[in-house]
């Protein structure tokens, strides 16, 4: 819903912050199998990938420290944070492993708790992807 305030001289249109906007994030030809595409939508960095016949998108921001996921290993529909090894399903944002390594070096259980710094397993924000022709959109 938009709100409009007008008088004789000018008109101001406001859009509430919680309202999502449909944004084109890619074309189907931009998304290569077994790779994530880093793009943006309304100022947010987003990762788009194709898993099977489905296009999926998540925020390019690990919930552990807010670091980017884009350079992480992507396989079987899961992206691994390149900084601390947490894994996220790219179609749902679901966290499947939390703080497993430090810059690729596996951690023993005691070190995992220290690197987690008291933060608990958290999902990454996901976006529903809609396809219109060869264009891919998310609500952001």
Steps between C-alpha positions, in 0.01 A plus 500: 500500500632845419414822676458824313502849651418779255432869498483761225880537464635143520417137567708259716476124449626281784547125501506328840836333588341158544361492146691270266572592141536253214857539367669339201819331622616309192417332175494121481805513270697680778462209742751222431448151645713422809584870555343787691438835337563804719254778421307768687141596568395826664848549645528144636769263376330177386617159375299325229550138397327222313442180694354232277232681299437761770649849537579602858633809679641589841661805654876520443554549871591230748303550823808418710690827442328641190786399270427421131423144393563551126851349494395195698493148360166423332396140448181295518290811563705603805743790540778493759614821666864545393589655837371252759345205316132543583280347230169629364246355257472752219130429435385543860779683683494220758821461698621138484839537676616781731861618541690194380831657394708816500604616150474141379682330788273250685448582867482270804176526700649725772626748239161501322337648811771763528474603132117506525544770769173408668295524183268211426408335174305747287346476153592748227224709340352332193291643217236333282608521136241545228572456132336701223631388164876505543496759781537408869343713775496508880298705746750720684 
